[in-house]
Amino acid sequence: MADSSANSRSAVWHVIALLVMAMWGGSFISTKILLNAGLLPTQIYILRFALAYIVLFAFHHKKIWADSFLDEFRLFICGITSGSLYFIAENVALEHSFASNVALIVCMNPLLTMILGGLIYRSERLGKRQILGSLVTFLGMILVVLNGRFILKLSPIGDMLALLAAFSWTAYSLVARSLVGRYNSFFITRKILFYGVVSGLPIFFAFSPDVPWHVFRSPVVLGNYLFLALIASLFCYVLWNKVMQQIGTVLASNYIYTNPLFTILIAALVLHERITVVAVLGAAFILLGMYLAERKLRVKNAVKY
């Protein structure tokens, strides 16, 4: 009975991880809509994080500082690596390289997390079956991102920035691991949003201080902005920090492979973009790889309980 209850709780967090990926997959479409409306990448990032922080602070503000200077510094690092550094590096990379290159490189994050997480944390080391599952999922992600267009060209500046974004998110995942079990997820998210905004403001004021506020008169622009701020930033970060605590940093990172899949599905529904047989095959590989990795985890949990 206890085994069944534990498995049910674990399954819920896997479903929540997929929900977060679906929301983050949709965020690319919302960002594209805001870019087309005339907003700049840094403006979108600062405005979405700032609103998310203000709303979260209004409801969760009793605890201001972490329990130690070291933990506060870790939260600062998380704010940079999952906020300003990650988003600015990724957005600038898109300006210098092809979207397919950037997507493929950034989605290397789970592999980087698997390798570094296994080296740093003994409990995060994967078995052979989980490693195989991760590799199969990575192959599926490649097929989904390419979506039948096998045209990849090197762009040193853009590709290096995309790689920086991938390492940045990996750093966030590994640093946050030491915090998620000891602090409330709302507190961690609020601090990440705060330091993400503070660290991004110098770039904002230096390159894009003139926000075209008039574009928010459009219900479409306003609606997509609110989605990015309140759902993709606030809601999803709170859930994601909890997911990492419940199922582990490495396994949670595997769900990032589904991000391009959700982006393509939502783009097909909203923007009427084409889905090819190659993308469908990639989706099958993603599901197979995640099944292999999760099945191994469930066996471990069954033995543990």
C-alpha positions in Angstrom: 0.0 0.0 0.0 2.9 2.3 0.9 4.6 1.5 -2.4 1.4 2.3 -4.4 1.0 5.7 -2.6 4.7 6.6 -3.1 4.5 5.7 -6.8 1.3 7.8 -7.2 3.0 10.8 -5.6 6.1 10.3 -7.9 3.8 10.0 -11.0 2.1 13.3 -10.1 5.4 15.2 -10.1 6.4 13.6 -13.5 3.0 14.9 -14.8 3.8 18.4 -13.3 7.2 18.3 -15.0 5.5 17.8 -18.4 3.0 20.6 -17.6 5.9 23.0 -16.9 7.6 21.9 -20.2 4.4 22.5 -22.1 4.1 26.1 -20.6 7.8 26.8 -21.3 7.4 25.4 -24.8 4.5 27.8 -25.3 6.6 30.7 -24.0 8.7 30.6 -27.2 5.6 31.4 -29.2 4.6 34.2 -26.8 8.1 35.6 -27.0 7.9 35.6 -30.8 4.6 37.5 -30.7 6.1 40.2 -28.4 9.2 40.4 -30.6 7.0 40.9 -33.7 5.1 43.6 -31.8 8.3 45.7 -31.4 9.7 44.7 -28.0 13.4 43.8 -27.7 14.6 40.5 -26.1 16.1 42.2 -23.0 13.0 44.3 -22.6 10.8 41.2 -22.7 13.0 39.4 -20.2 13.2 42.3 -17.7 9.5 43.1 -17.9 8.4 39.5 -17.4 10.7 38.8 -14.5 9.9 42.1 -12.8 6.1 41.6 -12.9 6.5 38.0 -11.7 8.7 39.2 -8.8 6.3 42.0 -7.7 3.3 39.6 -7.7 5.1 36.9 -5.8 6.6 39.4 -3.3 3.0 40.7 -2.6 2.0 37.2 -1.5 5.2 35.8 0.0 7.4 38.4 1.7 7.8 37.4 5.4 11.2 35.8 4.9 13.6 38.3 3.2 17.0 36.7 3.5 18.4 33.2 3.4 19.7 31.5 6.5 23.3 32.2 5.7 25.5 34.4 3.4 26.5 31.3 1.5 22.9 30.3 0.7 22.1 34.0 -0.3 25.1 33.8 -2.6 23.8 30.5 -4.1 20.4 32.2 -4.7 22.3 35.1 -6.4 24.0 32.6 -8.7 20.7 30.9 -9.4 19.2 34.2 -10.4 22.0 34.9 -12.8 22.3 31.4 -14.3 18.5 30.8 -14.8 17.7 34.4 -15.4 19.8 37.2 -16.9 22.8 35.2 -18.2 20.6 32.3 -19.6 18.0 34.5 -21.4 20.3 37.2 -22.7 22.9 34.6 -24.0 20.1 32.6 -25.7 18.4 35.7 -27.2 21.6 37.2 -28.5 22.6 33.7 -29.8 19.4 33.7 -31.9 20.4 37.0 -33.5 23.8 35.5 -34.6 23.0 31.9 -35.3 20.2 29.7 -36.7 17.3 28.8 -34.5 17.9 25.1 -35.0 21.6 25.5 -33.9 20.6 27.4 -30.8 17.8 24.9 -29.9 20.1 21.9 -30.3 22.9 23.4 -28.3 20.7 24.8 -25.4 18.9 21.4 -25.2 22.2 19.8 -24.4 21.6 20.9 -20.9 20.2 17.5 -19.6 23.3 15.7 -20.9 25.5 18.3 -19.2 23.5 18.0 -16.0 23.6 14.2 -16.1 27.4 14.2 -16.5 28.2 17.0 -13.9 25.5 16.0 -11.5 26.8 12.4 -11.4 30.3 13.7 -10.7 29.3 16.0 -7.9 26.4 14.2 -6.3 26.5 10.4 -5.7 22.7 10.2 -5.3 22.3 11.7 -8.8 24.4 9.1 -10.6 22.3 7.3 -13.2 22.4 3.6 -14.1 23.2 2.3 -17.5 19.5 2.1 -18.4 18.9 5.7 -17.4 21.9 6.8 -19.4 20.6 4.9 -22.4 17.2 6.5 -22.0 18.8 10.0 -21.8 20.7 9.4 -25.0 17.6 8.0 -26.8 15.7 11.1 -25.7 18.5 13.4 -26.8 18.3 11.8 -30.3 14.6 12.3 -30.4 15.0 15.9 -29.4 17.4 16.4 -32.3 14.9 15.0 -34.8 12.1 17.2 -33.3 14.2 20.4 -33.5 15.3 19.7 -37.1 11.7 18.8 -38.0 12.8 17.5 -41.4 15.2 20.4 -42.2 18.7 18.9 -42.0 20.5 22.2 -42.6 23.0 23.1 -39.9 25.7 25.8 -40.4 28.3 26.9 -37.9 28.1 30.4 -36.4 31.0 30.7 -33.9 29.6 33.7 -31.9 26.0 32.5 -31.8 26.8 28.9 -31.1 29.2 29.7 -28.3 26.6 31.9 -26.7 24.1 29.1 -27.0 26.6 26.8 -25.3 27.0 29.4 -22.6 23.2 29.4 -22.1 23.3 25.5 -21.8 26.0 25.6 -19.2 24.2 28.4 -17.4 21.0 26.4 -16.9 23.1 23.4 -15.8 24.8 25.5 -13.2 21.4 26.7 -11.9 20.1 23.1 -11.7 23.1 21.9 -9.7 23.3 24.9 -7.4 19.5 24.9 -6.8 19.7 21.3 -5.7 21.4 22.3 -2.5 18.5 24.8 -1.7 15.3 23.1 -2.8 15.2 20.7 0.2 15.8 23.4 2.8 13.8 26.4 1.6 10.3 27.0 0.5 9.9 26.9 -3.3 8.1 30.3 -3.3 11.1 31.8 -1.4 13.6 30.3 -3.8 11.7 31.5 -6.9 11.2 35.0 -5.5 14.9 35.4 -4.8 15.7 34.0 -8.3 13.4 36.5 -9.9 14.9 39.3 -7.8 18.5 38.6 -8.7 17.6 37.8 -12.3 16.1 41.3 -12.6 18.9 43.1 -10.7 21.7 41.4 -12.7 19.9 42.2 -16.0 19.1 45.9 -15.4 22.6 47.2 -16.4 22.2 45.6 -19.8 18.6 46.8 -20.0 19.5 50.4 -19.3 22.6 50.3 -21.6 21.0 48.9 -24.7 17.2 49.0 -24.5 15.8 51.5 -22.0 13.1 52.9 -24.3 10.2 50.4 -24.0 7.4 50.9 -26.5 4.7 50.9 -23.9 2.0 51.6 -26.5 2.2 48.0 -27.8 0.5 46.8 -24.6 -2.7 48.4 -25.8 -3.1 45.3 -27.9 -5.0 42.5 -26.1 -2.9 39.9 -27.9 0.4 41.5 -26.8 -0.8 42.1 -23.2 -2.2 38.5 -22.9 1.1 37.0 -24.1 3.1 39.2 -21.8 1.0 38.2 -18.8 1.4 34.6 -19.7 5.2 35.0 -19.8 5.3 36.8 -16.5 2.7 35.0 -14.4 2.7 31.5 -15.9 6.0 30.8 -17.6 8.1 32.8 -15.0 6.3 32.8 -11.7 4.1 29.7 -11.7 6.5 27.4 -13.7 9.6 28.4 -11.7 7.8 27.6 -8.4 6.7 24.2 -9.7 10.1 23.4 -11.3 12.0 24.0 -8.1 9.6 21.6 -6.4 9.9 19.0 -9.2 13.7 19.0 -8.8 13.3 18.3 -5.1 10.8 15.5 -5.6 12.3 13.5 -8.5 16.0 14.7 -8.6 17.9 17.2 -10.6 19.2 14.9 -13.3 15.9 13.1 -14.0 14.0 16.4 -13.9 16.4 17.9 -16.5 15.5 15.1 -18.9 12.1 16.7 -19.3 13.8 19.6 -20.9 14.1 17.4 -24.0 10.3 17.7 -24.4 10.5 21.5 -24.6 11.0 21.6 -28.4 8.3 19.0 -28.9 5.7 21.2 -27.1 7.0 24.3 -29.0 6.4 22.6 -32.3 3.0 21.3 -31.3 1.9 24.7 -30.1 3.4 26.4 -33.2 1.4 24.0 -35.4 -1.8 24.9 -33.5 -1.3 28.7 -33.2 1.0 29.6 -36.1 0.0 26.7 -38.4 3.6 25.5 -38.8 4.2 22.2 -40.5 5.0 19.0 -38.5 7.0 16.4 -40.5 7.3 12.7 -40.2 10.8 13.2 -38.8 9.4 15.3 -35.9 6.9 12.6 -35.1 9.6 10.0 -35.1 11.6 12.2 -32.8 8.6 12.5 -30.5 8.5 8.7 -30.3 12.2 8.5 -29.4 11.7 11.2 -26.7 8.8 9.2 -25.1 10.8 5.9 -25.4 13.9 7.4 -23.8 12.0 9.0 -20.9 10.2 5.7 -20.3 13.5 3.9 -20.0 14.9 6.5 -17.6 11.8 6.7 -15.4 11.3 2.9 -15.3 14.7 2.5 -13.9 13.9 5.2 -11.3 10.7 3.5 -10.3 12.5 0.2 -9.8 15.0 1.9 -7.5 12.2 3.5 -5.5 10.4 0.2 -5.1 13.5 -1.3 -3.6 14.0 1.7 -1.4 10.5 1.6 0.1 
